Amino acid sequence: MRDEVRRRCMALVDEVDIPEPFDMDAFCAALGRRRGRALRRIPADLPAGSPSGMWLATADADYVFFERRTTSLHRRHIVLHELGHLICDHEAPPEMTDAASRVLLPDLEPSVVRRMLGRTYYSAVEEQQAELVASLIHERISTWGPDQPPAVDPAVADVVARLERVFRT
C-alpha cells in the first residue's frame, strides 16, 4: 500500500509545473490556473492546538491559511502540505472550531463557516499523500543534497574539511 501511495504521489508531482528556481507565488499561480480558480495564501496567527495550516475552498477560489509565527522553512512546508491536498484532488478541509473560524474568517459567523465546510475529515491516507507530495516537492526544489553539498564559506573551509574527514571514518 505504501509503495502504491508513493508511486501515485510521484506521478502527481511529475504533472505539476514547478518553477526553477522555485518561487511560491509562481507555483501557486500555476496551480490556480490549472484548477481554473484563484489560489491565495494567507498568513494567520492560528490558535494554539489548531492545525498549522488549512485549505478552504469556495466557489471561485482556494485559500491556504498557514501559521505565520514559525520559521520560513516550516511555513513553506505547511503551504506545500495544503497544496498537496489540492494536487491530490482531495475533497474538503476538516471541520473548523469556532475559535479558528473567528481568527481565519472574522467577518463570518462560525456556524456559517461550519455549514460551508460541513464535509468529512481527511483520512490518514489523504494526510500521508499531502505530506508526501510536500516532501517530494521539497526534494525537487532543494538547492543542496548529498550529491550536491552546499557551498562552504572559504573562511571555514579548512574546518569543514577536517570535520568531513573525521565523520567519514
C-alpha positions in Angstrom: 0.0 0.0 0.0 2.8 2.4 0.9 4.6 1.8 -2.4 1.3 2.4 -4.3 0.8 5.7 -2.4 4.3 6.8 -3.2 4.0 6.0 -6.9 0.7 7.9 -7.1 2.2 10.9 -5.4 5.3 10.9 -7.5 3.2 10.7 -10.7 1.0 13.7 -9.4 4.1 15.8 -8.7 5.5 14.9 -12.1 2.4 16.5 -13.6 2.8 19.8 -11.7 4.8 22.8 -13.1 7.5 23.5 -10.5 9.3 26.8 -11.4 13.1 26.8 -11.4 14.3 28.5 -9.3 11.4 27.8 -7.1 9.0 30.7 -6.5 6.0 30.1 -4.3 4.0 32.9 -5.9 4.6 31.5 -9.4 3.9 27.9 -8.2 0.6 29.0 -6.6 -0.4 31.0 -9.7 0.3 27.9 -11.9 -1.7 25.7 -9.6 -4.6 28.2 -9.7 -4.6 28.3 -13.5 -4.5 24.5 -13.6 -7.6 24.4 -11.3 -9.3 27.3 -13.1 -9.6 29.4 -9.9 -7.7 31.8 -7.8 -5.3 30.4 -5.2 -4.5 32.6 -2.3 -2.1 32.1 0.6 -3.0 33.8 3.8 -0.6 34.0 6.8 -2.5 33.8 10.1 -1.9 33.7 13.8 -3.7 30.3 14.4 -5.0 29.4 17.8 -2.8 27.1 20.0 -3.7 23.5 19.4 -5.2 24.1 16.0 -3.6 22.7 12.8 -0.7 24.8 11.5 -2.3 25.1 8.1 -5.7 24.8 6.4 -7.1 24.8 2.9 -10.6 26.3 2.3 -12.4 26.1 -1.0 -15.1 28.5 -2.1 -17.0 28.5 -5.3 -14.3 30.6 -7.1 -11.1 30.4 -5.1 -8.9 28.2 -2.9 -7.5 29.7 0.3 -4.5 28.3 2.1 -4.1 29.6 5.6 -0.8 29.0 7.3 0.8 29.8 10.7 2.9 32.9 10.3 4.7 32.6 13.7 7.1 29.9 12.6 10.3 29.6 10.5 10.2 30.3 6.8 11.1 26.7 6.0 8.2 25.5 8.2 5.8 28.0 6.6 6.8 26.7 3.2 6.2 23.1 4.2 2.8 23.9 5.7 1.8 25.6 2.4 3.1 22.7 0.3 1.3 20.2 2.5 -2.0 22.1 2.0 -1.3 22.4 -1.7 -0.6 18.6 -1.6 -4.3 18.2 -0.8 -5.2 20.2 -3.9 -2.7 18.4 -6.1 -4.1 15.0 -4.9 -7.6 16.3 -5.6 -8.8 15.7 -2.1 -12.4 16.8 -1.4 -12.6 19.2 1.6 -10.8 20.6 4.6 -11.6 19.4 8.1 -14.3 20.9 10.2 -13.3 24.2 11.9 -13.6 25.2 15.6 -15.4 28.4 16.5 -12.1 29.9 17.6 -10.3 29.0 14.4 -13.2 30.3 12.4 -13.1 33.7 14.2 -9.4 34.0 13.5 -9.4 33.0 9.9 -12.8 34.4 8.8 -13.6 37.1 11.4 -16.4 38.6 9.3 -18.4 35.3 9.1 -20.3 33.6 11.9 -18.7 30.3 12.9 -22.0 28.5 12.2 -22.0 29.8 8.6 -18.4 28.7 8.2 -19.2 25.2 9.6 -22.2 24.9 7.1 -19.9 25.9 4.2 -17.3 23.4 5.3 -19.5 20.7 6.6 -17.8 17.8 5.0 -15.7 14.8 6.1 -12.3 14.9 7.7 -9.3 13.9 5.7 -8.4 10.2 6.1 -5.0 9.1 7.3 -4.1 8.1 3.7 -5.0 11.6 2.5 -2.8 13.2 5.1 0.0 10.9 4.1 -0.5 11.8 0.5 -0.4 15.5 1.2 2.7 15.2 3.4 4.4 13.0 0.8 3.6 15.5 -2.0 5.0 18.3 0.1 8.2 16.3 0.7 8.6 15.3 -2.9 8.3 19.0 -4.0 10.8 19.9 -1.3 13.2 17.4 -2.7 12.9 18.9 -6.2 13.3 22.5 -5.1 16.1 21.9 -2.7 19.3 23.6 -3.6 21.5 21.0 -2.0 21.6 17.4 -1.0 24.0 14.6 -0.5 25.0 14.7 -4.2 25.4 18.5 -4.2 26.9 19.6 -1.0 26.2 23.3 -0.1 28.8 25.9 -0.8 31.2 26.4 2.0 32.5 29.9 3.1 36.2 29.9 2.3 36.9 31.3 5.9 35.7 28.0 7.4 36.5 25.6 4.5 39.5 24.1 6.4 37.4 23.3 9.5 34.6 21.8 7.4 37.1 19.6 5.5 38.6 18.3 8.8 35.1 17.6 10.2 34.2 15.7 7.0 37.3 13.6 7.3 36.5 12.8 11.0 32.9 11.8 10.3 33.7 9.7 7.2 35.7 7.2 9.3 
